Amino acid sequence: MNELKSLPVTIAGKQYDFESLSERAKAQLASINRVDENVVLIQQKLAIMTTARNAFAKALEQEIIEKQ
């Protein structure tokens, strides 16, 4: 984690040194990172659910065709 603190942070197109940020700004940045992580997890879950839905729809279609 220490190596991450030495990386520049880009905010509104401008780079800042992480250590130069106020504690409040660092807390906001941490909140943004947590939200971004949750967005990725939700996108992964959505992909899984979409795949499952498509599989169920295909199975339903095959069931209907077989019964005709």
The first five atom37 places (N, CA, C, CB, O) and aatype in JSON, in Angstrom:
{
  "aatype": [12, 2, 6, 10, 11, 15, 10, 14, 19, 16, 9, 0, 7, 11, 5, 18, 3, 13, 6, 15, 10, 15, 6, 1, 0, 11, 0, 5, 10, 0, 15, 9, 2, 1, 19, 3, 6, 2, 19, 19, 10, 9, 5, 5, 11, 10, 0, 9, 12, 16, 16, 0, 1, 2, 0, 13, 0, 11, 0, 10, 6, 5, 6, 9, 9, 6, 11, 5],
  "atom_mask": [
    [1, 1, 1, 1, 1],
    [1, 1, 1, 1, 1],
    [1, 1, 1, 1, 1],
    [1, 1, 1, 1, 1],
    [1, 1, 1, 1, 1],
    [1, 1, 1, 1, 1],
    [1, 1, 1, 1, 1],
    [1, 1, 1, 1, 1],
    [1, 1, 1, 1, 1],
    [1, 1, 1, 1, 1],
    [1, 1, 1, 1, 1],
    [1, 1, 1, 1, 1],
    [1, 1, 1, 0, 1],
    [1, 1, 1, 1, 1],
    [1, 1, 1, 1, 1],
    [1, 1, 1, 1, 1],
    [1, 1, 1, 1, 1],
    [1, 1, 1, 1, 1],
    [1, 1, 1, 1, 1],
    [1, 1, 1, 1, 1],
    [1, 1, 1, 1, 1],
    [1, 1, 1, 1, 1],
    [1, 1, 1, 1, 1],
    [1, 1, 1, 1, 1],
    [1, 1, 1, 1, 1],
    [1, 1, 1, 1, 1],
    [1, 1, 1, 1, 1],
    [1, 1, 1, 1, 1],
    [1, 1, 1, 1, 1],
    [1, 1, 1, 1, 1],
    [1, 1, 1, 1, 1],
    [1, 1, 1, 1, 1],
    [1, 1, 1, 1, 1],
    [1, 1, 1, 1, 1],
    [1, 1, 1, 1, 1],
    [1, 1, 1, 1, 1],
    [1, 1, 1, 1, 1],
    [1, 1, 1, 1, 1],
    [1, 1, 1, 1, 1],
    [1, 1, 1, 1, 1],
    [1, 1, 1, 1, 1],
    [1, 1, 1, 1, 1],
    [1, 1, 1, 1, 1],
    [1, 1, 1, 1, 1],
    [1, 1, 1, 1, 1],
    [1, 1, 1, 1, 1],
    [1, 1, 1, 1, 1],
    [1, 1, 1, 1, 1],
    [1, 1, 1, 1, 1],
    [1, 1, 1, 1, 1],
    [1, 1, 1, 1, 1],
    [1, 1, 1, 1, 1],
    [1, 1, 1, 1, 1],
    [1, 1, 1, 1, 1],
    [1, 1, 1, 1, 1],
    [1, 1, 1, 1, 1],
    [1, 1, 1, 1, 1],
    [1, 1, 1, 1, 1],
    [1, 1, 1, 1, 1],
    [1, 1, 1, 1, 1],
    [1, 1, 1, 1, 1],
    [1, 1, 1, 1, 1],
    [1, 1, 1, 1, 1],
    [1, 1, 1, 1, 1],
    [1, 1, 1, 1, 1],
    [1, 1, 1, 1, 1],
    [1, 1, 1, 1, 1],
    [1, 1, 1, 1, 1]
  ],
  "atom_positions": [
    [[0.82, -1.2, 0.0], [0.0, 0.0, 0.0], [0.86, 1.25, 0.0], [-0.93, 0.0, 1.2], [0.46, 2.27, -0.57]],
    [[2.01, 1.22, 0.61], [2.87, 2.4, 0.63], [3.26, 2.85, -0.76], [4.11, 2.13, 1.44], [3.36, 4.04, -1.03]],
    [[3.47, 1.87, -1.67], [3.84, 2.25, -3.03], [2.68, 2.95, -3.73], [4.27, 1.01, -3.83], [2.91, 3.79, -4.61]],
    [[1.45, 2.63, -3.35], [0.3, 3.31, -3.94], [0.23, 4.76, -3.5], [-0.99, 2.59, -3.57], [-0.21, 5.63, -4.26]],
    [[0.66, 5.03, -2.28], [0.62, 6.4, -1.77], [1.59, 7.31, -2.5], [0.93, 6.41, -0.28], [1.42, 8.53, -2.49]],
    [[2.6, 6.73, -3.14], [3.56, 7.55, -3.86], [3.12, 7.84, -5.29], [4.92, 6.87, -3.86], [3.74, 8.65, -5.99]],
    [[2.05, 7.17, -5.74], [1.54, 7.39, -7.09], [0.75, 8.7, -7.15], [0.67, 6.21, -7.55], [0.11, 9.08, -6.18]],
    [[0.81, 9.37, -8.29], [0.0, 10.59, -8.42], [-1.49, 10.25, -8.54], [0.46, 11.41, -9.65], [-1.86, 9.17, -9.02]],
    [[-2.31, 11.17, -8.1], [-3.76, 11.02, -8.18], [-4.26, 12.05, -9.18], [-4.44, 11.2, -6.77], [-3.91, 13.23, -9.09]],
    [[-5.07, 11.61, -10.14], [-5.61, 12.54, -11.13], [-7.04, 12.88, -10.76], [-5.54, 11.94, -12.56], [-7.9, 12.0, -10.65]],
    [[-7.29, 14.17, -10.56], [-8.62, 14.66, -10.21], [-8.95, 15.79, -11.18], [-8.68, 15.15, -8.71], [-8.24, 16.8, -11.26]],
    [[-10.05, 15.61, -11.9], [-10.49, 16.61, -12.89], [-9.37, 16.95, -13.87], [-10.97, 17.88, -12.17], [-9.2, 18.11, -14.24]],
    [[-8.63, 15.93, -14.28], [-7.59, 16.12, -15.28], [-6.27, 16.67, -14.77], [0.0, 0.0, 0.0], [-5.34, 16.88, -15.55]],
    [[-6.18, 16.91, -13.47], [-4.95, 17.45, -12.91], [-4.36, 16.45, -11.92], [-5.21, 18.82, -12.2], [-5.08, 15.83, -11.14]],
    [[-3.03, 16.29, -11.97], [-2.36, 15.32, -11.09], [-1.93, 15.97, -9.78], [-1.14, 14.72, -11.79], [-1.47, 17.11, -9.73]],
    [[-2.12, 15.18, -8.7], [-1.72, 15.61, -7.36], [-0.93, 14.5, -6.71], [-2.97, 15.99, -6.5], [-1.17, 13.32, -6.98]],
    [[0.0, 14.86, -5.86], [0.72, 13.89, -5.05], [-0.23, 13.44, -3.93], [2.05, 14.49, -4.47], [-0.8, 14.28, -3.24]],
    [[-0.39, 12.14, -3.76], [-1.31, 11.62, -2.76], [-1.03, 12.2, -1.38], [-1.22, 10.1, -2.7], [-1.96, 12.59, -0.67]],
    [[0.23, 12.26, -1.02], [0.6, 12.75, 0.32], [0.27, 14.22, 0.51], [2.07, 12.51, 0.56], [0.17, 14.68, 1.65]],
    [[0.12, 14.97, -0.58], [-0.19, 16.39, -0.45], [-1.68, 16.64, -0.22], [0.26, 17.14, -1.69], [-2.09, 17.76, 0.09]],
    [[-2.5, 15.59, -0.38], [-3.94, 15.75, -0.19], [-4.28, 15.87, 1.29], [-4.69, 14.57, -0.81], [-3.59, 15.32, 2.15]],
    [[-5.35, 16.59, 1.59], [-5.82, 16.69, 2.97], [-6.39, 15.34, 3.41], [-6.9, 17.82, 3.11], [-6.67, 14.47, 2.58]],
    [[-6.56, 15.18, 4.7], [-7.14, 13.93, 5.21], [-8.56, 13.74, 4.68], [-7.14, 13.93, 6.76], [-8.97, 12.62, 4.39]],
    [[-9.29, 14.83, 4.56], [-10.64, 14.75, 4.01], [-10.62, 14.29, 2.56], [-11.35, 16.1, 4.12], [-11.44, 13.47, 2.15]],
    [[-9.68, 14.83, 1.78], [-9.56, 14.43, 0.38], [-9.16, 12.97, 0.27], [-8.52, 15.32, -0.35], [-9.67, 12.25, -0.59]],
    [[-8.25, 12.52, 1.15], [-7.85, 11.1, 1.15], [-9.04, 10.22, 1.5], [-6.7, 10.87, 2.16], [-9.2, 9.14, 0.92]],
    [[-9.88, 10.66, 2.44], [-11.06, 9.89, 2.81], [-12.04, 9.82, 1.64], [-11.74, 10.5, 4.05], [-12.63, 8.77, 1.39]],
    [[-12.22, 10.93, 0.93], [-13.1, 10.94, -0.23], [-12.58, 10.01, -1.32], [-13.25, 12.37, -0.79], [-13.34, 9.28, -1.95]],
    [[-11.27, 10.03, -1.52], [-10.64, 9.15, -2.5], [-10.86, 7.69, -2.12], [-9.14, 9.46, -2.62], [-11.14, 6.85, -2.99]],
    [[-10.73, 7.37, -0.84], [-10.97, 6.0, -0.37], [-12.42, 5.61, -0.62], [-10.63, 5.87, 1.13], [-12.7, 4.47, -1.01]],
    [[-13.34, 6.53, -0.4], [-14.76, 6.25, -0.65], [-15.01, 5.98, -2.13], [-15.64, 7.42, -0.18], [-15.75, 5.07, -2.49]],
    [[-14.4, 6.78, -2.98], [-14.52, 6.56, -4.43], [-13.99, 5.19, -4.8], [-13.77, 7.66, -5.21], [-14.61, 4.48, -5.6]],
    [[-12.86, 4.81, -4.24], [-12.28, 3.5, -4.54], [-13.21, 2.37, -4.1], [-10.92, 3.35, -3.86], [-13.36, 1.38, -4.82]],
    [[-13.83, 2.51, -2.92], [-14.77, 1.48, -2.45], [-15.97, 1.38, -3.38], [-15.23, 1.77, -1.01], [-16.42, 0.29, -3.71]],
    [[-16.49, 2.52, -3.79], [-17.63, 2.52, -4.72], [-17.24, 1.87, -6.04], [-18.14, 3.96, -4.96], [-17.99, 1.06, -6.58]],
    [[-16.07, 2.22, -6.56], [-15.59, 1.62, -7.82], [-15.48, 0.1, -7.7], [-14.23, 2.22, -8.21], [-15.84, -0.62, -8.62]],
    [[-14.98, -0.38, -6.56], [-14.87, -1.83, -6.34], [-16.25, -2.47, -6.34], [-14.15, -2.12, -5.01], [-16.44, -3.54, -6.92]],
    [[-17.22, -1.81, -5.7], [-18.58, -2.34, -5.68], [-19.22, -2.33, -7.06], [-19.44, -1.55, -4.71], [-19.95, -3.26, -7.4]],
    [[-18.95, -1.31, -7.84], [-19.47, -1.26, -9.21], [-18.95, -2.45, -10.01], [-19.06, 0.08, -9.9], [-19.71, -3.08, -10.76]],
    [[-17.67, -2.76, -9.87], [-17.09, -3.91, -10.58], [-17.78, -5.2, -10.15], [-15.57, -4.0, -10.32], [-18.12, -6.03, -11.0]],
    [[-18.0, -5.38, -8.85], [-18.67, -6.58, -8.36], [-20.1, -6.68, -8.9], [-18.69, -6.6, -6.83], [-20.54, -7.75, -9.31]],
    [[-20.8, -5.56, -8.92], [-22.17, -5.56, -9.43], [-22.18, -5.87, -10.93], [-22.84, -4.2, -9.17], [-23.05, -6.6, -11.4]],
    [[-21.23, -5.33, -11.67], [-21.15, -5.62, -13.11], [-20.87, -7.11, -13.34], [-20.05, -4.77, -13.77], [-21.42, -7.7, -14.27]],
    [[-20.03, -7.71, -12.49], [-19.76, -9.14, -12.62], [-21.01, -9.95, -12.31], [-18.61, -9.56, -11.67], [-21.32, -10.91, -13.02]],
    [[-21.74, -9.56, -11.27], [-22.98, -10.26, -10.93], [-24.01, -10.11, -12.04], [-23.56, -9.73, -9.61], [-24.72, -11.07, -12.37]],
    [[-24.09, -8.93, -12.62], [-25.01, -8.7, -13.73], [-24.67, -9.6, -14.91], [-24.99, -7.23, -14.16], [-25.57, -10.15, -15.55]],
    [[-23.4, -9.75, -15.21], [-22.98, -10.63, -16.31], [-23.38, -12.07, -16.03], [-21.45, -10.53, -16.53], [-23.84, -12.78, -16.92]],
    [[-23.21, -12.51, -14.79], [-23.6, -13.87, -14.4], [-25.1, -14.05, -14.53], [-23.14, -14.19, -12.96], [-25.57, -15.05, -15.08]],
    [[-25.87, -13.09, -14.03], [-27.32, -13.17, -14.09], [-27.83, -13.12, -15.54], [-27.95, -12.04, -13.28], [-28.78, -13.82, -15.88]],
    [[-27.2, -12.32, -16.36], [-27.58, -12.24, -17.77], [-27.33, -13.56, -18.47], [-26.81, -11.11, -18.48], [-28.15, -14.02, -19.26]],
    [[-26.19, -14.18, -18.18], [-25.87, -15.49, -18.75], [-26.89, -16.53, -18.31], [-24.45, -15.93, -18.35], [-27.35, -17.33, -19.12]],
    [[-27.24, -16.52, -17.03], [-28.22, -17.47, -16.51], [-29.58, -17.25, -17.16], [-28.34, -17.35, -14.98], [-30.25, -18.2, -17.56]],
    [[-29.99, -16.0, -17.27], [-31.27, -15.69, -17.89], [-31.32, -16.18, -19.33], [-31.55, -14.19, -17.84], [-32.31, -16.77, -19.77]],
    [[-30.25, -15.95, -20.06], [-30.18, -16.4, -21.45], [-30.27, -17.92, -21.54], [-28.9, -15.92, -22.12], [-30.92, -18.45, -22.44]],
    [[-29.62, -18.62, -20.61], [-29.68, -20.08, -20.6], [-31.1, -20.56, -20.31], [-28.7, -20.66, -19.55], [-31.58, -21.49, -20.96]],
    [[-31.77, -19.93, -19.34], [-33.15, -20.3, -19.03], [-34.08, -20.01, -20.21], [-33.64, -19.56, -17.78], [-34.96, -20.81, -20.51]],
    [[-33.87, -18.89, -20.87], [-34.7, -18.54, -22.03], [-34.5, -19.55, -23.16], [-34.37, -17.12, -22.52], [-35.45, -19.93, -23.83]],
    [[-33.26, -19.97, -23.37], [-32.97, -20.97, -24.41], [-33.62, -22.3, -24.06], [-31.44, -21.15, -24.59], [-34.2, -22.96, -24.92]],
    [[-33.53, -22.7, -22.79], [-34.15, -23.95, -22.36], [-35.67, -23.88, -22.52], [-33.79, -24.26, -20.89], [-36.29, -24.86, -22.93]],
    [[-36.27, -22.75, -22.21], [-37.71, -22.57, -22.38], [-38.08, -22.67, -23.84], [-38.15, -21.21, -21.81], [-39.06, -23.33, -24.2]],
    [[-37.32, -22.03, -24.68], [-37.58, -22.08, -26.12], [-37.52, -23.52, -26.63], [-36.57, -21.2, -26.88], [-38.39, -23.94, -27.39]],
    [[-36.51, -24.26, -26.2], [-36.39, -25.66, -26.63], [-37.55, -26.5, -26.1], [-35.05, -26.25, -26.15], [-38.05, -27.37, -26.81]],
    [[-37.96, -26.25, -24.87], [-39.09, -26.98, -24.29], [-40.36, -26.73, -25.08], [-39.29, -26.58, -22.82], [-41.13, -27.66, -25.34]],
    [[-40.6, -25.5, -25.46], [-41.8, -25.15, -26.22], [-41.76, -25.79, -27.6], [-41.95, -23.63, -26.34], [-42.78, -26.31, -28.07]],
    [[-40.62, -25.75, -28.26], [-40.48, -26.34, -29.6], [-40.71, -27.85, -29.54], [-39.08, -26.04, -30.19], [-41.37, -28.41, -30.41]],
    [[-40.17, -28.52, -28.52], [-40.32, -29.98, -28.39], [-41.77, -30.38, -28.15], [-39.43, -30.5, -27.26], [-42.18, -31.46, -28.56]],
    [[-42.54, -29.55, -27.49], [-43.93, -29.88, -27.14], [-44.89, -29.59, -28.28], [-44.36, -29.1, -25.91], [-46.07, -29.96, -28.19]],
    [[-44.43, -28.95, -29.35], [-45.34, -28.63, -30.47], [-45.46, -29.77, -31.42], [-44.87, -27.42, -31.21], [-46.18, -29.67, -32.41]]
  ]
}
